[in-house]
Amino acid sequence: MLEIIEGIFKGFAILLRLFVEGGLLDVSISATGRFFMRLFYPLHWFKKGASYPLWAERTVGVIAWLCFCYLAFYVDYSLPRWQAE
């Protein structure tokens, strides 16, 4: 469990570094949550202006960013191992 938490923190640091180097400083938790809610909730695929509760957007956004962070850590950690084989 500790490795997963450490991976999330290291992945977040990697993503933050990539955002700063790439010039993308406007990262929104609510917008990310809204995007994933629209992506996975088929009833709102073709509706324009669908609104969601702010707490739901932020919760889904935080979960999505935690997954991004862990994925970035996993790729950063595993890439040298894949290249060595």
N, C-alpha and C positions, 0 to 999 in steps of 0.2 A: 504494500500500500504506500509505503514511503517513497518507493521508486516512481510511482505514478504521480504523486504530488510534486516530487522533485522534477519529473519530466514536464509537468505542466508549467512550473515556474521557469525552467530553462527554455521551454518552447516559447513562452511569452516573451522572454528576453530576446530570443532569436527573431520573433515576429516584429517586436518593437524596433530592433536594429534594422531589419529590412524595410520597415515603414519609414524610418528616419533617412536611411540611405536612398530610398526611392522617392522621397519627397512627399509621401502620402501621410499627412499628419491628421487629416480629418477622418477619424474612425469612429463610427457611431454604433453603440450597442443597440439602441432602439431600431435603427435602420436595418442592422443585421438581423435582429429578431423578426422584424416585419417581413424581410425577404424570405427567411426560412419558414415562417408561418404561411406565407403565400405559396411557397414551393411545395410544402407537404400537406396543405389543407385544400383538397380539390374543390370545395364549395366556393372558394374565392379566386379561382384561377382566372375567370373572365369578368369579374366585377371590378369596376374602377372605383377608387376611393373607399374601399372597404376599411373600416376602422377596427382596431383591436385595443383592448385595455393596455395602458402603459406598463403595468406590472408584468403582463404576459409578454409584451414585446421585449422588455428588458431581461426577463428570465430566460426566454429562448435565446436572446442575443448573448447572454453570459455563457449559457451552455454551449452554444456554437463556438464562441471564442475559446473556451476551455478545450474543446475538441480540436480546434485549429492549433492551439498551442502544443497539445500533446502530439499531434501529427507532425508539426515542425520539429519537435524534439526527437521523435522517433526516426524521422528521415535523416536528421543531422547526426544522430547516433549510429544509425544502421548503414548509412552510405559508405563510410570507409570499410566496413565489414563486407559489403557487397562487392566493392572494387577489389578487395584483396583476394577474393575467391576466383 
